[in-house]
Amino acid sequence: MTTLDTKNNMKITGNVAGDIAGHTITVSKNGCVSGSLGADTVVIRGAVSGIVEANKIEVLSTAYVTGELRYDRLSVNSGAHMEARCTPSVA
Protein backbone atom coordinates (compact mmCIF):
# COMPACT_ATOMS: atom_id res chain seq x y z
CA MET A 1 0.00 0.00 0.00
CA THR A 2 1.31 3.40 -1.00
CA THR A 3 1.14 6.71 0.85
CA LEU A 4 1.69 9.89 -1.14
CA ASP A 5 1.57 13.39 0.38
CA THR A 6 2.29 16.46 -1.73
CA LYS A 7 1.20 20.09 -1.91
CA ASN A 8 0.85 19.80 -5.70
CA ASN A 9 -2.08 19.02 -7.98
CA MET A 10 -2.39 15.38 -9.05
CA LYS A 11 -4.24 13.48 -11.75
CA ILE A 12 -4.72 9.76 -11.16
CA THR A 13 -4.96 7.89 -14.48
CA GLY A 14 -4.23 4.31 -13.37
CA ASN A 15 -4.77 2.04 -10.38
CA VAL A 16 -3.55 3.20 -6.96
CA ALA A 17 -3.84 1.28 -3.70
CA GLY A 18 -3.00 3.62 -0.85
CA ASP A 19 -3.57 7.00 0.72
CA ILE A 20 -3.10 10.22 -1.25
CA ALA A 21 -2.99 13.84 -0.04
CA GLY A 22 -2.51 16.91 -2.20
CA HIS A 23 -3.87 20.31 -3.17
CA THR A 24 -6.22 19.23 -5.97
CA ILE A 25 -6.67 15.55 -6.80
CA THR A 26 -8.45 14.46 -9.97
CA VAL A 27 -9.31 10.80 -10.52
CA SER A 28 -9.63 10.41 -14.29
CA LYS A 29 -12.31 8.30 -15.99
CA ASN A 30 -9.83 5.38 -16.22
CA GLY A 31 -8.40 6.00 -12.73
CA CYS A 32 -9.08 3.77 -9.75
CA VAL A 33 -8.14 4.51 -6.12
CA SER A 34 -8.48 2.13 -3.17
CA GLY A 35 -7.58 4.15 -0.09
CA SER A 36 -8.17 7.59 1.36
CA LEU A 37 -7.94 10.90 -0.48
CA GLY A 38 -7.37 14.22 1.30
CA ALA A 39 -7.18 17.56 -0.50
CA ASP A 40 -8.63 21.03 -0.85
CA THR A 41 -10.49 19.82 -3.96
CA VAL A 42 -11.20 16.29 -5.17
CA VAL A 43 -12.73 15.67 -8.61
CA ILE A 44 -13.87 12.09 -9.26
CA ARG A 45 -14.46 10.85 -12.81
CA GLY A 46 -13.36 7.24 -12.20
CA ALA A 47 -13.58 4.75 -9.31
CA VAL A 48 -12.80 5.49 -5.66
CA SER A 49 -13.19 3.12 -2.74
CA GLY A 50 -12.38 4.59 0.67
CA ILE A 51 -12.61 7.84 2.58
CA VAL A 52 -12.50 11.12 0.65
CA GLU A 53 -12.00 14.26 2.72
CA ALA A 54 -11.90 17.69 1.05
CA ASN A 55 -13.24 21.21 1.18
CA LYS A 56 -14.86 20.63 -2.22
CA ILE A 57 -15.76 17.25 -3.74
CA GLU A 58 -17.11 16.92 -7.29
CA VAL A 59 -18.53 13.53 -8.30
CA LEU A 60 -19.00 13.50 -12.08
CA SER A 61 -21.37 11.36 -14.15
CA THR A 62 -18.78 8.65 -14.92
CA ALA A 63 -17.77 8.17 -11.26
CA TYR A 64 -18.19 5.04 -9.13
CA VAL A 65 -17.73 5.84 -5.43
CA THR A 66 -17.94 3.56 -2.38
CA GLY A 67 -16.96 4.50 1.17
CA GLU A 68 -17.36 7.89 2.82
CA LEU A 69 -17.26 11.49 1.64
CA ARG A 70 -16.40 14.25 4.15
CA TYR A 71 -16.76 17.74 2.72
CA ASP A 72 -17.63 21.42 3.00
CA ARG A 73 -19.14 21.50 -0.51
CA LEU A 74 -20.37 18.48 -2.48
CA SER A 75 -21.72 18.23 -6.02
CA VAL A 76 -22.91 15.01 -7.62
CA ASN A 77 -23.74 14.85 -11.33
CA SER A 78 -26.60 12.79 -12.67
CA GLY A 79 -25.43 9.29 -13.67
CA ALA A 80 -22.78 8.97 -10.95
CA HIS A 81 -22.88 5.74 -8.96
CA MET A 82 -22.50 6.30 -5.22
CA GLU A 83 -22.64 3.89 -2.31
CA ALA A 84 -21.11 6.27 0.19
CA ARG A 85 -21.86 7.90 3.49
CA CYS A 86 -21.92 11.67 2.94
CA THR A 87 -20.81 13.68 5.97
CA PRO A 88 -20.66 17.50 5.82
CA SER A 89 -17.96 19.19 7.87
CA VAL A 90 -19.10 20.74 11.13
CA ALA A 91 -18.88 24.53 11.08
HELIX and SHEET records of a PDB file:
SHEET    1   A 3 THR A   2  ASP A   5  0                                        
SHEET    2   A 3 ASN A  15  VAL A  27  1                                        
SHEET    3   A 3 MET A  10  ILE A  12  1                                        
SHEET    1   B 5 THR A   2  ASP A   5  0                                        
SHEET    2   B 5 ASN A  15  VAL A  27  1                                        
SHEET    3   B 5 CYS A  32  SER A  34  1                                        
SHEET    4   B 5 ALA A  47  VAL A  59  1                                        
SHEET    5   B 5 LEU A  37  ILE A  44  1                                        
SHEET    1   C 6 THR A   2  ASP A   5  0                                        
SHEET    2   C 6 ASN A  15  VAL A  27  1                                        
SHEET    3   C 6 CYS A  32  SER A  34  1                                        
SHEET    4   C 6 ALA A  47  VAL A  59  1                                        
SHEET    5   C 6 TYR A  64  VAL A  76  1                                        
SHEET    6   C 6 HIS A  81  PRO A  88  1                                        
END                                                                             
